[in-house]
Amino acid sequence: KDPGPNAECCARSRLLEGMSYGMVGSMALAMLATRYLKIPYGRYASSAYGPPIPAKVAWALQEAPALLVPMGLVWGSDGARLGFWPNRFLLALFGIHYTYRAFIFPFLIRGGKPTPAIAFLLAFVFCAYNGYLQGRSLSNYAEYSSDWPTVLRFSGWLSGLLINVHSDNILRNLRKPGETGYKIPRGGMFEYVTGANYFGEILEWCGFALAACTLESAAFAVSTSLILGRRRDFPTSSKSS
């Protein structure tokens, strides 16, 4: 007997649930592993972790799947929830961040240390995986009421994005032409937290999770916190140095 479309829908929904738990679990295991094996980046990069990839190329290619995969899902599937404006709005928020991260931020980098191949590959896989997770959830399954509170739930994401972009700009202009060596960033949220760029991105995705109210978005927020929390062991300027 044909189980029908409802059974298929439930199976896909369970797949997304399993992928969400899998993402958080894998990030937690990775954080435990980094206690014994660190994969450095920025000015700490080492050829021991694979051939170096130019910073601009690495950032663009590793972040692009998080934008392109959801776009492919929107264009290539029935998108059962795309007729509802909260779903479209949340997909747009996700897309705005990764448009900046993949197609604007890399071309603003001044110099930039090469990225080890293993770090690039891990970032690429994560972005593709998460792009599918968020894109499929919001286009096909997440349901919202017609009075979904836009401003309240949008504010956390927007605050994090602005802090993230502003902090990137501070780091990018940290050194004058010809200067080398480590410098402590000043201004903006750097006056309150050491890693203002990481704080902004964590705040952004926690705000996104509060707005979306899905297991998939919550898994992303937790995973981001785990990933960026690890980088507290390195000077913050390494992101754009």
C-alpha positions in Angstrom: 0.0 0.0 0.0 1.3 3.4 -1.0 2.0 5.4 2.3 1.1 8.6 0.5 2.6 12.1 0.6 2.0 12.6 4.3 4.3 9.6 5.2 6.9 11.0 2.9 6.7 14.4 4.4 7.0 12.9 7.9 10.1 11.0 6.9 11.7 14.1 5.5 10.9 16.0 8.6 12.5 13.3 10.7 15.5 13.4 8.5 15.9 17.1 9.2 15.5 16.5 12.9 18.2 13.8 12.8 20.5 16.1 10.8 20.0 18.9 13.4 21.0 16.6 16.3 23.8 15.2 14.2 25.2 18.7 13.5 25.2 19.7 17.2 26.7 16.3 18.2 29.5 16.5 15.6 30.3 20.1 16.7 30.5 19.0 20.3 32.8 16.1 19.4 34.9 18.4 17.3 35.3 20.8 20.2 36.4 17.9 22.4 38.9 16.9 19.7 40.4 20.4 19.5 41.6 20.0 23.1 44.2 17.6 21.7 44.4 18.7 18.0 44.1 22.3 17.0 43.7 23.4 13.4 45.1 26.9 13.4 44.0 29.6 11.0 44.9 33.2 10.0 48.5 34.1 11.0 48.7 30.7 12.8 48.0 28.7 9.7 50.4 25.8 8.9 51.1 23.8 5.8 50.9 20.7 8.0 47.1 20.8 7.5 47.1 20.8 3.7 48.1 23.1 0.9 47.3 26.8 1.6 44.4 28.3 -0.2 44.4 32.1 -0.8 42.2 33.9 1.8 39.8 35.6 -0.7 39.3 32.3 -2.7 38.8 30.2 0.5 36.2 32.6 2.1 34.2 32.9 -1.1 34.1 29.2 -2.0 33.6 27.8 1.6 30.7 30.2 2.4 28.9 30.2 -0.9 27.1 26.8 -0.4 25.2 28.3 2.5 23.6 30.7 0.0 23.5 28.6 -3.1 22.0 25.4 -1.6 18.9 27.1 -0.2 18.5 29.0 -3.5 18.6 25.6 -5.3 16.0 24.2 -2.9 13.7 27.1 -3.4 13.9 27.0 -7.2 14.0 23.2 -7.6 11.3 22.0 -5.1 7.6 22.6 -4.6 8.4 24.8 -1.5 5.2 24.0 0.3 5.7 26.9 2.8 7.1 29.5 0.4 3.7 31.0 -0.1 3.9 32.3 3.5 5.7 35.6 4.1 7.4 34.6 7.4 9.2 31.8 5.7 10.3 34.0 2.8 11.4 36.7 5.3 13.5 34.3 7.3 15.1 32.8 4.2 15.9 36.3 3.1 17.7 37.0 6.5 19.7 33.8 6.1 20.5 34.8 2.5 21.6 38.4 3.4 24.2 37.1 5.8 25.7 34.7 3.3 25.6 37.1 0.4 27.8 39.4 2.6 30.0 36.6 3.8 30.6 34.9 0.4 30.4 37.7 -2.1 31.3 40.9 -0.3 33.5 40.2 2.7 36.2 38.2 0.8 36.8 41.0 -1.6 37.3 43.5 1.2 40.0 41.5 2.8 43.4 43.3 2.8 46.1 40.7 2.4 44.9 37.8 4.5 46.8 34.7 5.4 46.0 31.5 3.4 43.6 29.0 4.8 44.8 25.4 5.3 43.0 23.0 3.0 41.6 20.9 5.8 40.0 24.0 7.4 38.6 25.1 4.1 37.1 21.7 3.4 35.5 21.5 6.9 34.0 24.9 6.5 32.7 24.1 3.0 31.0 20.9 4.2 29.4 22.7 7.2 28.0 25.5 5.0 26.6 23.1 2.5 25.1 20.9 5.2 23.6 23.8 7.1 22.4 25.5 3.9 20.4 22.4 3.2 19.1 22.2 6.7 17.8 25.8 7.0 16.7 25.9 3.4 14.6 22.8 3.5 13.1 23.6 6.9 12.0 27.1 6.0 10.8 26.3 2.5 8.9 23.1 3.3 8.1 22.6 6.9 8.3 25.6 9.3 4.8 27.0 10.1 4.0 30.4 11.5 0.9 32.3 12.4 -0.3 35.3 10.4 0.6 37.6 13.4 4.2 36.5 13.6 5.9 39.3 15.6 8.3 40.7 12.9 10.1 43.5 14.7 10.7 41.8 18.0 12.2 38.7 16.4 14.1 40.5 13.7 15.9 42.8 16.1 18.3 40.2 17.6 19.4 39.0 14.1 19.9 42.6 12.9 21.9 43.7 16.0 24.2 40.7 15.6 24.7 41.4 11.8 25.5 45.0 12.4 28.0 44.2 15.2 29.6 41.5 13.0 30.0 43.8 9.9 31.2 46.7 12.0 33.8 44.6 13.8 35.0 43.1 10.5 35.6 46.7 9.4 37.6 47.5 12.5 39.8 44.5 12.0 40.2 45.2 8.3 41.6 48.7 9.1 43.6 47.6 12.1 47.0 48.1 10.4 48.2 50.9 8.2 49.8 50.0 4.8 53.1 48.3 5.4 52.5 47.6 9.1 52.9 44.0 10.4 52.5 42.3 13.8 49.7 41.9 16.2 47.6 44.9 17.2 44.7 45.1 19.7 41.4 46.2 18.0 39.7 49.2 19.6 36.2 50.7 19.2 32.7 49.4 18.8 32.0 46.2 20.7 35.8 45.6 21.1 35.6 47.9 24.0 33.4 45.4 25.8 34.3 41.9 24.5 37.6 40.6 23.1 36.1 38.8 20.1 33.5 41.3 19.0 33.2 39.8 15.5 32.5 36.4 16.9 30.1 37.8 19.5 28.2 39.6 16.7 27.8 36.4 14.7 26.8 34.3 17.7 24.2 37.0 18.6 23.0 37.1 15.0 22.3 33.4 14.8 20.8 33.2 18.3 18.4 36.0 17.2 17.7 34.0 14.0 16.9 30.9 16.1 14.5 33.0 18.3 12.8 34.3 15.2 12.5 31.0 13.3 11.7 28.9 16.4 12.7 25.7 14.6 15.0 22.8 15.8 17.1 23.4 12.7 17.8 27.1 13.5 18.5 26.3 17.2 21.0 23.6 16.1 22.7 26.2 13.9 22.9 28.7 16.8 24.3 26.1 19.2 26.8 24.9 16.5 27.9 28.5 15.8 28.5 29.2 19.5 30.6 26.0 19.7 32.7 26.8 16.6 33.3 30.4 17.4 33.7 29.8 21.1 36.8 27.7 20.3 38.5 30.7 18.7 38.7 32.5 22.0 42.1 30.7 22.3 43.5 32.8 19.4 43.9 36.6 19.1 40.8 38.1 17.5 42.6 39.9 14.7 43.6 36.6 13.1 40.2 36.6 11.3 41.3 39.3 8.9 45.0 39.4 9.4 
